[in-house]
Amino acid sequence: MHEIVVLSGKGGTGKTTLAASISSHVDRLVLADADVDAPNLHLLLDSRLVEEKAYYGSRKPVCDFELCTECGLCTSICRFGAIVNGKIDEHRCEGCEFCYHACPEQAIRLEDALSGHIFVSGTRTGPFVHARLGVAQENSGKLVSSLKKSAREIAEEGNYGFLVVDGPPGIGCPVIASISGADLTVIVTEPTTAGLHDLERVLDLAAHFGVPAVVCLNKYDLDPTKAAEVEHFCQEHGVPLVGRIRFAPEVVKAQLEGRLPGEGDAPLRGQFNEVWRNILKRLEA
């Protein structure tokens, strides 16, 4: 089973569009949306919910007032002002657990807190694993790791050949969790100064963790000069360019209609197909 993670240094480059389009060129694969803070891959897939499970990724302090002597120690040591004589303000609490360890009466215990949900849906190409982090919850990196674990188990049990992960934008903790253990990272960029800058950052991140990377240049025809600059950068740094996707209003139309981009546009579909063929060549190399 090959694991491919689609990344971008910034939002809006077309990462999710590419991940969704890849699925139309593979008969059997498992899809996963690792952007748990703002998932949107489901908007492009004709999916049906199969399973939902709660995710507990953090712990919250709870006070036993039968043991609490209201000594005020927890109040004095909490730098967030989240606890007053055992009474905890969950909106201020950062989950540092300091009060739990400091309480001389052991009146504070830790309970698992609901941090989000992991979903498994069905699509025409195979299972789709996605998640949603709860409002104001943290530990999105841990949720991504749990999501990927579920996706890998499904792929291995069903003997699927590919796991394609739509990763989160940027280079933070969720991105690190999404590329962990991947066979290949496909970085989607665009012909802009910001796109080139963020491409460098994601390439550095992938190199640091030893994950091979390739680049897909999206909307290349909007600025041919900057597109040539991006291609030169890739050539200079020995990063394979697996394809170029033109800007097409059909993509926006397909997104609005909840369809996979390229299904109604033969030339555009051909470009996505070329990207997938080049990705396969890199995996087989």
N, C-alpha and C positions, 0 to 999 in steps of 0.2 A: 504494500500500500504506500503510495507516494503522497506526501503532505505538502501542499502548496499554499503559501500565505501571500495574499495580495495586500500591499501596503502603500501608503503615500505620506509624505512629510506634512501635508496640510489637507484640510477638507476641501471638497469640491473639485478634485482633479479627475474624478471618474473611476475611482477605485471600486466602488460597489457596482457600478455599471459593468466593468470588466469582469468582476467575479461572477455576476449573474449571467453574463453572456457566455462565459466559459462553460457553464452548465448545459447550455444547449448543444454543445459539441461533444459531450461525453454521455455515453449510454447509462453508465452506472457510476455514481459518485455520491459522496456525502458532502453536503454544504454546511458551513458554520459561519455565523455572524458574530465576530468577536468584539464588535463595537457595542459593548453592553451599556455604555452611557447614553448613546443615541442610535439604537439599532434601526436600520431601514432597508436591509436586504429583503425582508419579507414583502415589502411593497411591490417588488418586481417579480415575485414568484407566486404562482398559483398553488398556494400551500394550504393544507388542512391540519389543524392541531390534533396531535395524537396523544401527547403526554405532557404534563406540567408537574414540576416538583419545586418545592421551596428550597431556597438556598440560605444557609445560615453561615455568614462569613465573618461575624464579629461577635463580641460579647459585651453585655451591658451590666453595670452594677445595680444591684437591688439590695435595699437595706431591710434587715430584720429588726423592727423597732422593739421587739421584746428583749433583744440583746443590747440595743443601742443605749448608751448612757448620756448621749448628747454632750460629749466632752468637747466638741468643736474642732477636734484635730483634723477631720476630713475637710472641714470648711476652710481651715487655715492653709492647708497644703494644696488645695485644688486651684491651679493657676487659671482655670477657665471659669471660675465662679459658678460651677455647675452643681454644687452640693452644699447644703446648709443643714448641719446637724442630722445628716442621714437622708434628708429630703432632696431627691435628685431631679434636676431639670434636664430631661433627655435631649432638649434642643441645644443646650450648651455643652453637654457631655461629649468629649472627644474619644472616649473609650480607652484612655491610657492605663487604666486599672490601678493607678497609684493609691487611690482611696482603699481599694480592696486589700492591698498589701500592707498599708499603714495602720488600718483600724486595730487598736489594741484589744478590742472585744470580739473581733472576728464577726462583727454584725453585718458586714457587707459581703455578699456573695455575687458571683458572676453567672449570668444566664445567657444562653445563646440568643442572638438577636436576628430576626428575619431581615436579610439584606437584599433579597431580590428573588427572582424566579428563573428557572431554566426550562425551556420549552423544546419539545421534539415534534416536528411537523413532517408531513409527507408531501413530496413533490413528484412530478412525473419522472425525474431523473434519479430520485433516491431521497433518503432522509435529510432533513434540514434541522440543525440544532442552533437555537438562538436563545438569548437571555435578556433580562431587563433588570438593571440595578435599581433598587428602591430609591425614593426621593430622599436626597440629603445623605445617602449612604456612601461609605467609602469601600476600600478593598476591591476596586474594580479589577485589579490584576489577579487577585485570588479567584474571582468569579470567572475570569477568562480561562484560568487554568482548569477550573472545574468543568467549564463548558467544553474545552478541548478534550479533556479526559473522557467525557461522555461521548463526544463525536468519534474519538478514536476507537472506543469500545464498540460502538455501533458499526464502524467501518470494518473492524477486524472480525466481528461476529458474522456480519453479512458478506464477508469476502469481497468488499468493494475495492476497486483499484486505486481510487483517488479520494483524498480529503482536501477540499478547497476551502480555505478560511478567508473570509473578508475581514481583514484586521482593522483596528482603530487607527485614526490619523495621529501623526506626531511621532515622538520617540520616547514616551513615558512608560510607566510601569505596565499598563495594559498591552502596549506594543511589544515589550520585552516578553511578556507572558505568551503572546500570540505567536511569536517566532520560535519559541523554545521547542526544540525537537523537530523543526521543519526541515524538509529536504531542499526546498527552494523558496526564495522570496521574490515575488514579482512586484517591482516598485513602479507605480503609475505616477508620471509627472506631466507637466504641461509647459509650453514654451513661454515662460515668464521668468523674471528675475527671482521671484519668490519660489517658483517651482524648482529652479535649479539649485537654489540655496538649500531648500528642504530635501531635495534629492541627495545632496552631499551628506546631510545629517543621517538620513536613513541608511545610506550605504555604509557609513562609519559604524552605525549600530549593528548592522548585519555582519560586517567584518569582525567586529569585536566578539560576537557570539559564534563566529565560524559558520554562518549560514550563507550558502551561495546566493548571489543576487543577480537578477536581470532587470532590464528597464523596458517599460512600454511608454511611448511618447503619445499622449492623447491630445487631440485638438491641434495637431502640428501645423495645420494650414492657417491658423489665425495669425501667426507671426513667423514666417519662414526664416527670418534672420536669427531669431532667438532659438528656433527649433534646430537650426544648424549648429548653434552654440552648444545646445544640450547634447546633440549627437557627437560633436567634437569632444566634449567632456567625457562621454562614455567611452569613446575610442581611446582617448588619452589615458584613461584609468583602467582600461581592459575590462569594462563592464559590457556584456552582450546586450544589444538592443534587439528585443524579440518582435517589435512591431511598431507601426505608426497608425494611429486612428484619426481620421479626419473629423472635423467638427460637422455635425449633422443635426438639423432640426428634428429628424426622425427619432433621434435618441430621446429628446425631450418629450415628443409626442407619445412614444412608447411608455415612458415613465409615467406620464399623466394617465395613461390608459391601463397601467399595471401590466404591461407586456415586457418580454425580454427584448432589449434593444437589438436591432439587426434582423429580427425575424421577418419584417416586411420590407427590407431593403437589401437586395442581393449584393451590391458592391460593399456595403457596410458589413454584412455578414461574412463576406470573404476576408475582410481585414481582421475581424475577430478570429476567424478560422486560422488565418496565417499566424496570429499571435499564439494560438493554442498549439499549432504544429511546431513552432519554434520552441515553445516551452517543453514539449515532449522531447525534442532533440537534446535540450539541455539536461533533462532528467536521465536520458539514455547515454549521455556522454560519459 
